[in-house]
Amino acid sequence: MGCLRTIDEIIAWGKADDDYKRAVWTELPLRRQTLRFDDEEL
C-alpha cells in the first residue's frame, strides 16, 4: 500500500533530522484518511 510519504520526503529521509521525521509521521494518518487503495472496498 505504500508508506504515504512523498517522493521528496523519501529522498530526504536518510539525511533528515528527527524533527523532520516526526513532522512527516504526524501527517501520515491524515494522508491515509484521504486515500483509497485499490484493494479496499467502497
C-alpha positions, 0 to 999 in steps of 0.5 A: 500500500505504500508508506504515504510519504512523498517522493521528496520526503523519501529522498530526504529521509536518510539525511533528515533530522528527527524533527523532520521525521516526526513532522512527516509521521504526524501527517501520515494518518491524515494522508491515509484518511484521504486515500483509497487503495485499490484493494479496499472496498467502497 
